Amino acid sequence: MRSIIFDLDGTLADTSGDMIAAGNHCLCRIGVGAVLDPVRDRAAAFGGARALLRLGMARAGRAALTAADEDAEYVAYLAAYGTMLDRHSFVFDGVEAALDRLAVAGFAMGICTNKPAGLAETLLQRLGLRDRFGVLIGADTLPVRKPDPAPLRAAVAGLGGDPRQSLLVGDTVTDRDTARALGVPVILVSFGGAGAGAAALEPDALIGHFDDLDAAVARLV
């Protein structure tokens, strides 16, 4: 079974606006204020909650949170994000049509994300994409997360696939490193977390729109 595994945030959907809103909620909660900007800090959002909290503290000229305080704010972030995870998020142009074409071509498809699995399930349902994927591996599905290759391996196995006939579609160095660790090709998008810098990560293919995905897949699997 040929399989394609997708990252979620920054790859299939732009979720940065809601992640930044949740980060600002936590920063306001501890008296820092809403110092994160949805445009300026879009790329940072794809680094996750802790990256946003650290950026906000540094921008405000505040001392870094202790490990215990950061853990507490991470829990608060997840709670806040869960209430707003689809207010600003949207599926990138061309995603659904590309998934349709890949399904017709006989590919099995899954998700491997560093977003907690429950939040990823809810978000995909609300975006209308969940039924398109046969498996979802989140940050808390296994004891390890990307760039460890185990979550990607589990996603492929969950589809009944073989890593030798699989690839990963992502947007950051984390996805590149995950694919390399498992020995599968990686396609990066140039409109996600790494932006134009994705080319410097030397993926096996780079796409600027989902209309280009089919041709890239055909070259690699």
BELFENLIN-V257191 format. One record per pair of residues at least 6 apart in sequence whose ideal C-beta (glycine too) atoms are under 7 Angstrom apart, sorted by sequence separation. I is the first residue (numbers start at 1). J is the second residue. If there is no record, write none. Layout:
BEGIN
i & j
I & J
I & J
END
This chain:
BEGIN
i & j
6 & 12
9 & 15
27 & 33
28 & 34
124 & 130
139 & 145
144 & 150
145 & 151
146 & 152
179 & 185
188 & 194
190 & 196
207 & 213
27 & 34
44 & 51
45 & 52
57 & 64
102 & 109
113 & 120
144 & 151
156 & 163
168 & 175
179 & 186
194 & 201
199 & 206
27 & 35
44 & 52
57 & 65
65 & 73
142 & 150
190 & 198
198 & 206
27 & 36
111 & 120
121 & 130
142 & 151
189 & 198
190 & 199
207 & 216
24 & 34
54 & 64
99 & 109
141 & 151
153 & 163
156 & 166
168 & 178
176 & 186
188 & 198
44 & 55
168 & 179
175 & 186
205 & 216
24 & 36
53 & 65
142 & 154
176 & 188
23 & 36
175 & 188
188 & 201
41 & 55
137 & 151
205 & 219
121 & 136
188 & 203
205 & 220
20 & 36
36 & 52
120 & 136
152 & 168
168 & 184
170 & 186
187 & 203
190 & 206
204 & 220
53 & 70
137 & 154
167 & 184
171 & 188
186 & 203
187 & 204
190 & 207
191 & 208
20 & 38
120 & 138
137 & 155
166 & 184
167 & 185
168 & 186
169 & 187
170 & 188
171 & 189
186 & 204
187 & 205
188 & 206
189 & 207
190 & 208
36 & 55
117 & 136
163 & 182
167 & 186
185 & 204
36 & 56
50 & 70
53 & 73
135 & 155
163 & 183
167 & 187
172 & 192
187 & 207
17 & 38
20 & 41
35 & 56
117 & 138
163 & 184
171 & 192
172 & 193
173 & 194
16 & 38
111 & 133
116 & 138
171 & 193
172 & 194
109 & 132
110 & 133
115 & 138
116 & 139
117 & 140
135 & 158
171 & 194
32 & 56
35 & 59
50 & 74
109 & 133
110 & 134
115 & 139
116 & 140
117 & 141
134 & 158
135 & 159
20 & 45
32 & 57
35 & 60
49 & 74
109 & 134
110 & 135
111 & 136
112 & 137
113 & 138
114 & 139
134 & 159
176 & 201
16 & 42
19 & 45
23 & 49
108 & 134
110 & 136
111 & 137
113 & 139
152 & 178
26 & 53
33 & 60
147 & 174
171 & 198
176 & 203
32 & 60
49 & 77
146 & 174
173 & 201
16 & 45
23 & 52
27 & 56
146 & 175
149 & 178
153 & 182
187 & 216
16 & 46
23 & 53
32 & 62
147 & 177
152 & 182
114 & 145
147 & 178
20 & 52
114 & 146
146 & 178
149 & 181
19 & 52
23 & 56
99 & 132
149 & 182
85 & 119
89 & 123
112 & 146
147 & 181
185 & 220
10 & 46
91 & 127
9 & 46
82 & 119
85 & 122
86 & 123
78 & 116
81 & 119
85 & 123
91 & 129
112 & 151
86 & 126
112 & 152
86 & 127
30 & 73
112 & 155
110 & 155
26 & 73
29 & 76
110 & 158
110 & 159
26 & 76
167 & 217
26 & 77
108 & 159
108 & 160
108 & 161
167 & 220
23 & 77
26 & 80
167 & 221
22 & 77
25 & 80
165 & 221
22 & 80
22 & 81
114 & 174
19 & 81
22 & 84
18 & 81
21 & 84
18 & 84
48 & 114
18 & 85
18 & 86
18 & 87
18 & 88
17 & 88
18 & 89
17 & 89
15 & 89
14 & 89
13 & 89
14 & 90
13 & 90
13 & 91
14 & 92
12 & 91
13 & 92
12 & 92
12 & 95
4 & 102
92 & 191
4 & 107
6 & 109
8 & 111
2 & 106
3 & 107
9 & 113
2 & 107
3 & 108
4 & 109
5 & 110
6 & 111
7 & 112
8 & 113
3 & 109
7 & 113
9 & 115
1 & 108
3 & 110
5 & 112
8 & 115
8 & 120
98 & 210
101 & 214
13 & 127
94 & 209
95 & 210
98 & 213
102 & 217
93 & 209
94 & 210
98 & 214
12 & 129
93 & 210
94 & 211
92 & 210
46 & 171
46 & 172
46 & 192
47 & 193
5 & 152
46 & 193
5 & 155
43 & 193
5 & 156
43 & 195
3 & 156
3 & 159
1 & 159
3 & 161
11 & 169
1 & 160
11 & 170
1 & 161
11 & 171
1 & 162
5 & 166
10 & 171
3 & 165
7 & 169
10 & 172
2 & 165
3 & 166
4 & 167
5 & 168
6 & 169
7 & 170
7 & 171
4 & 169
7 & 175
11 & 189
11 & 192
10 & 192
10 & 193
4 & 217
2 & 221
END
